[in-house]
Amino acid sequence: MLPEKEWDEWVTLYERSHQHPFNRLCHLVGIPLIALSVPLLLVIPLRPGIWPVPLIMFIVGWLFQFAGHMIEGKRPEFFHDWRFLFVGLRWWFVKIRGK
């Protein structure tokens, strides 16, 4: 899905537009909110009453992302290449593991 580069290269490119500490913090919060909301959205047909939870998680997660980029002063990388939507989650795992 992400040809042309190794994962480390994608993460390094992603890292370049996420230098400001506030932006990093926003992404450390926003990325898991978005990532967790997606499988919950798929459960809505089975449990219709839960729809507000994943929807709010998804929206708040993206608000964190865009707030961070406003402070950083750089557009999100996925505006340049949609594949960065997946790199963000990989970046998050790298940061959580302390690398």
C-alpha positions as CSV (number, residue, x, y, z in Angstrom):
1,M,0.0,0.0,0.0
2,L,2.9,2.4,0.6
3,P,5.3,1.5,-2.1
4,E,8.4,3.5,-3.1
5,K,9.7,4.0,0.4
6,E,10.4,1.9,3.5
7,W,8.3,2.6,6.6
8,D,11.2,4.4,8.3
9,E,11.4,6.8,5.3
10,W,7.6,7.5,5.5
11,V,7.8,8.2,9.2
12,T,10.9,10.5,8.8
13,L,9.0,12.5,6.1
14,Y,5.9,12.7,8.4
15,E,8.1,13.8,11.3
16,R,9.4,16.8,9.4
17,S,6.0,18.5,9.6
18,H,5.5,17.6,13.2
19,Q,8.3,19.4,15.0
20,H,6.4,21.8,17.3
21,P,5.7,20.2,20.8
22,F,2.1,21.3,20.7
23,N,1.5,19.7,17.3
24,R,3.1,16.5,18.6
25,L,0.9,16.5,21.7
26,C,-2.2,17.1,19.5
27,H,-1.2,14.2,17.3
28,L,-0.5,11.9,20.3
29,V,-4.1,12.5,21.4
30,G,-5.8,12.9,18.1
31,I,-4.4,9.9,16.2
32,P,-5.6,7.3,18.7
33,L,-9.1,8.9,19.0
34,I,-9.5,8.7,15.2
35,A,-8.0,5.2,15.0
36,L,-10.3,3.9,17.8
37,S,-13.3,5.6,16.3
38,V,-13.1,3.7,13.0
39,P,-13.8,0.2,14.3
40,L,-16.5,1.6,16.6
41,L,-18.2,3.3,13.6
42,L,-18.4,-0.2,12.0
43,V,-20.2,-1.5,15.0
44,I,-23.1,1.1,14.7
45,P,-25.3,-1.2,12.6
46,L,-25.2,-3.7,15.4
47,R,-25.5,-1.2,18.2
48,P,-27.2,1.9,16.8
49,G,-27.3,3.7,20.2
50,I,-23.5,4.1,20.4
51,W,-23.2,6.3,17.3
52,P,-22.5,9.5,19.2
53,V,-19.3,8.1,20.9
54,P,-17.3,7.2,17.8
55,L,-18.6,10.2,15.9
56,I,-17.4,12.6,18.7
57,M,-14.1,10.7,19.0
58,F,-13.6,11.1,15.2
59,I,-14.4,14.8,15.1
60,V,-12.4,15.6,18.3
61,G,-9.4,13.6,17.0
62,W,-9.4,15.6,13.7
63,L,-9.8,18.9,15.6
64,F,-6.7,18.0,17.6
65,Q,-4.8,17.3,14.4
66,F,-5.8,20.5,12.7
67,A,-5.2,22.6,15.8
68,G,-1.6,21.2,16.0
69,H,-1.0,22.0,12.3
70,M,-2.3,25.6,12.8
71,I,0.3,26.1,15.5
72,E,3.0,24.3,13.5
73,G,2.2,26.5,10.5
74,K,2.4,23.5,8.1
75,R,-0.4,21.7,6.2
76,P,-1.0,18.1,7.1
77,E,1.1,15.8,5.0
78,F,-1.9,13.9,3.7
79,F,-2.8,17.0,1.6
80,H,0.3,16.2,-0.4
81,D,-0.1,12.4,-0.4
82,W,-3.1,10.5,0.9
83,R,-0.9,7.6,2.1
84,F,0.2,9.8,5.0
85,L,-3.1,9.1,6.6
86,F,-1.7,5.6,7.4
87,V,1.8,6.9,8.2
88,G,0.4,9.0,11.1
89,L,-0.7,5.8,13.0
90,R,2.7,4.3,12.4
91,W,4.4,7.5,13.7
92,W,2.1,7.4,16.8
93,F,3.3,3.8,17.6
94,V,6.9,4.9,17.1
95,K,6.5,7.8,19.5
96,I,4.6,5.7,22.1
97,R,7.4,3.1,22.0
98,G,9.9,5.9,22.7
99,K,11.8,5.9,19.5
